[in-house]
Amino acid sequence: MDLFPASRPLKLDSRGLGKEGRKTLLAVVLTLIVGLSVLGFAGFLGKTLLQERDLWKRGETGTITSLSGEVKETRRLIPDYDYKLNVSYTDAEGHAHRGTAKFDYLIVKLDEDSDVELRYDPQSPDQFVLNWQAEGGLPRWGMFLLIAAVGLFFVGSVPFALGKSRKRKALLQQVARDGRELWLEVLKLEKQYGSFILTYLQPAGGEQAAKKKRESLLVAPLIVQREGKDYALALSSAQAPDKCFFVYEDLGPFSFSDAERTAIAQKLAANRGN
């Protein structure tokens, strides 16, 4: 069934495409803001870790007189152990000090039976660090690495999203000029996080079997049911035969006259269920 008018190029819905472009730009900007915010938090954690190591290197040894506190275990995807320890100690002059050490270990729990040592800032004896903090190794740095990785993922996805948008626009321009219609068998259509995930069969030439493919769509595709199977309408260009642009449920992003839309609706009504 040839649904669209035979003449090419097909007219594009500039208003609808402009709206889509603004949505894409907003999503990219929000992603970038989130990524930079997460990286900023990772930077704060990294600065704290470096300050702990610096104080451990230049600090003077204090004598711990009491140590107590608690650990809060959080198990989501990765176990996280959040420590809050009340520490009392004396400096080299014998003066007493008290403070709280707050830190976390990721995945691996602190060995509480290991020796604990304390060093304080000679210029400000109330500032101290435990070896459990400064020499905690990868478990101590785990949260920083995890958050930094998440931030980099968000920021790194921005050029990928922009590149994907440019390729999609180029494909749309191409199929509008010379695209031929394909009715592709739908295996599954599901909505995930605002996108439509379409699994379909793409016919292969010659004796080769059809290929099962999966594509993420911004808008629900136009689907017609025939002989108990669902088929989605796509346009394919001879310039890029391995790529398809799926027509929207409302016939977008193409623009048709009232007469053309009436003819298309009649064809759809005649072919549904046949």
N, C-alpha and C positions, 0 to 999 in steps of 0.2 A: 504494500500500500504506500503510494507516494502522497504524503499528507500536505506538504507545503507546495506553494506555487513553483512551477518549473524554472521560472526566470531567476537568474542570479545577477548581482549579489542580493542576498536577503538584507532587508533593512533592520538595523539594530535599534533597540529601545534605549536611546541615550539617557533618558531620565532614570530608567531603572538601573542602568549600568553606573550612572553617577551615584545613585544611592548605595549600590553595592560597594563602589570604590570608597565612599566615605566610611562605611562600616568596616571595611578591611583596614583602612588607615587608622581608625579608632582602635581596632583590635591590636594593631602593630604598636601604636603609641602606648596603650595600656600594658602590653607585654613588656615593652622596653622599660616603662616606669617600674613595674614589678621586679624585673630582673635587676635593675640598678639599685632598687631599694634592698633587695636580698643581698646583693654584693656589698652594699654599704654596711649591712648588719654583719656580714662575714668579715669585713674589714675591721669592725669594732672588736669582734671576737679574736681576730688575728693579732690586733694591737695588744689586747689583754694578755694573750699567750706570750708574746714577745717581751712584754713588761715583766711577766713572771720569770722568764728565763734570765732577763737582764738583772733583776734583783737577786736572783739566786747566785749569779756569777760575782756580783760586787758586794753582796750583803755579808754581814757578820753573823756568826753562829749564835743563836739564842738557846736557852735551856727551857724545854717544855716542862711545865709543872702540872698541867692538866689538859686533857683532850677528850671532848665528848661531842655528840651531835647525832645526826641522822642522815640516812640516804633514802631518797625517793626514787623508786624504780618505775620507769615508764616503758611499756612494751606496745609499740605500734608496729611499724615495719621493722624497726631496728631497736634493740634494747638500749635505753639511755639511763644512766645512773647519776642522779643529781645529789651532790654532797653539800651539806651545810654543817660545818664543824666549829664548835666553840673552843678557842685555844687560849690558854694562859701560859705565859713564859716570862723569863727574866732575861735582861740584856747583859752585856759584859760588865756593866757597872752595878749589877744586882737589882736594878729597878724592875718592878713588876709591870707587865702589860697584859691586856686582854684584847681579843679581837675575834672576828669570824672569817673563816675561810670558806668561800663558796666556789665550787667547780663541778664539772661533770666528766664522766667517762662514757664513751660510746662503745657498745657491743660487749666489751670486757669489763668486768667489775674490778674495782680496786682491791688489791690484796691487803686487807686490813691487818694481817699478821706481819707484814713487812715493816722494817724499821722506818720510823718517821723522824725527820729532821726539820729544823726551822732556821731560816736566816732572815734578818731584819735590815732595814735601811739605816745605816749609821747616822744619817742626817735627820731621819724621822723614824725613831725606833718603834712607833706604833704601826708602821707599815711592815708587813712580813709576808713570807711565802713559805709553803711547805714543799719538801721534795716530791710529795705526791702530786703537787701541781706542776712544778717546774720540770720534773723528770718523768712525767706520766707517759711520754712517748705517743704513739699513734692513738691509743684510746683517748688521751687528753686532747689531741688535735682533731679527733674524729668529727665532732660537731662542726668545727670550722670548715673542714674539708667537704663535709656533706652539704652545708649551706652554700659554700662557694660554688660547688658543682651545680646546685640547683639554679643559682643566679646566672652562672655561665650558660646553662641550658636555655634559660629564658632569653638572655641577650643574644645568644647564638642563633636562636630560632627566628630572630627578626629578619636578617638577610635571606634566610631560607624562605620565609613567608613572602617577602617582597619578590624574590625570584620566581616563586611558584605563581604569584599573581601576574607577573609579566608574561610568563609562558602561557598562562590561561588566556590572557587577553590576545596574545599573538595567535593562538589556536582558534579563538573565536573569530578573529578577523579573517583567518584563512578559510574556515568552513562557511562563513557568510559569503565568501567569494565563489567557492566552487564545491561546497560540501554536498555529499550525497547522503541520502537517508538510510539508516540502518535500524532495524528492529532487533534488539538484542535480548535474549532470554534472561530474565531475572531469576537468580537463585535465592537471593535474600536482600531485603532492604530494612535497615534498622537505623534508628536515630540515636546518636551518641554525642553528648555535650554540644548540642546545637547544630551538629553536622549530620548528614545522611550518608551512611556507609552502604554502598551498593556493590553486591557481588553478582557478577553476570558472566555469561558465556560469549566469548568473542570468536566468531567463525574463523577458521583457518583455511588457507587455499589448498587445492589439490586433495591428496589423501590424508593430510594431517588432521588430527582431531581438534575440535574447538578448545580454546584455552579458557580456563577459569581465571577471571580477573576481579580485582577489588579496587574501588575508587571512592574517595571522600568527596562529597558534593555539598555545596553551600545551600542549595535549594532542592526540594523534592523533585524528582524527575517525572516526566510524563510517562505513565504506564497504562498499557491496554492489555486486557485479558482476552486471550483467544485459545479455544480448545483446552481449557483448564490450565493454561500457562500464562505467566505475566511477561510482557515484553516492554522494554524501555526504548524510547526514541532517541537516537543519537545521530549526529552529523559527523562524517569523516571526510577528510580532504585527501586527494591523491598525493599532495605534497607531504603529508604525514599520515600514512595509512595505518600506522600502529596506534594512533591516538584518536580518541572519540570525545566529542563535546555533547553532553546529555542535555536535551531540551527540557526546560522547566515545565512544571505541572500546568502553569498558566500560559505556556507557549513562549515565555521569555527565554533568553534576553532578546528575542526578535520582535519586531513591530509589524503588525498586519492591519490592513484596512478592515472596516466593518464587513465588507463583502467577503474578503478573504477569510476572516474569522468564522463567518457563517458557513462557508464552504468546508473549512477544516472541521468544524463541529459536526457537520453532516457526515463527513467521511468517518470521523471517530465513532459516531452513533451507529453507522452502518457496519463497522468492523468489530465493534465490541461484542465479544461472546461468540463470534463466528469461528 
